[in-house]
Amino acid sequence: MKTHALFRLTALTVLLTPALLHATEAAPATSWHAQTLGQALLNMLLFAGVGIVAAIAGYKIFDKCTPGDLTKEILEHRNVAAAIIAAAVILGVSIIIAASMLG
């Protein structure tokens, strides 16, 4: 009984594969590539806004996960080491965001 079901599944796969491949080729591919200068500027502003918000959120999440208040250490106590750590976190998050936006 199990071989019958396996045979039917294999036959169905063989029969439907060309139809599925043809359907995927017929659909037009959408992309983020701009066709005009206005679209390019809009995409740039959109990605810049998303990137800045994500970098700030990444820094805030890092600050919440570590003991103490990193922002307070930097602003009130003028701790250079804390500022270097914060800069490294922001750069690291920004690199990850840029890589994800590029695809």
N, C-alpha and C positions, 0 to 999 in steps of 0.2 A: 504494500500500500504506500509506503514511504517513497519507493522508487518511482511509482506512478506520479506522485506529487512533484518530485524532483524533476522528472521528465517534462511534465507540463510547465513548470517554472522555467526550465531551460528553453523549451520551445517558444514560450511566450516572450522571453527575453530576445531570442534570435529574431522573432517576427517583428517586435516593436522597435528594435534598435535603429533600423534605417529611418523609420518615421520620426523618432525622437531626434536623431541627428539632423534630419532635414528641417525640422521645426526650429531647432536652435540656430541654424544657419540663416533662416529667413528673417529672424527678428533683428531689427537694427540695433546696433550697440550704442548705448548712451555713454557719454564721456563728460569730463569736467573741462575739456578743452574749449576755450572761448572762441567764438566766431567773430566777435567785434571787440573793439577797444573798451567799450562800456562793460561788456561781459567780463573782460579780463580784470578791469578795475574792481568790479563787484566781487569777483571771486577772490581777488587779492585781499580786499577788506574783510570778506567773510572768513577766510582762512587766518588772517592776522588776528581778528577778534576771537575766534575759537582758540587759537594758539595761546594768546595772552591769558584768556580766562582759564584754560587748562593748566598753564604754567603756574598761575597764582594758586589754583586749587591744589596742584601737586605740592607746592611749598607749604600751604596751610595743612594739608594732610600729614606731611613730614613733621611739621611743628607740633601737631597734636600727638603723633606717635612717639616723640622723644620726650624725655623728662625735662622739665623746666620750660621757660618761655623763650624761644629763640629770638623773637622780635624784641622782647624786652631787654635781652642781653645785648643786642646790637644797638638799640636806640638809647637806652638809659645808661648801661655800664660801658659802652664803647668797646665791646669785646671784639677784637680783630679776628680771633680764631672763629668765633661764632659767625661773623660776617663771611669768612672764607667758606665755611660749611654751607651757609645759606646760598652763596653764589654757586657752589658746586652742585647743590640740589637743584637750583633753578636751571643751570646749564644741562644737567643730566635729564631732567624732565623735558626741556626744550628739544634736546636731541631725539628723544623718543617720540615726541609729538611731530617733529619734522619728518622723521622716518615713516610714521604712520600716515601722514598726509601725502607723502610722495608715493606711497603704495608699495 
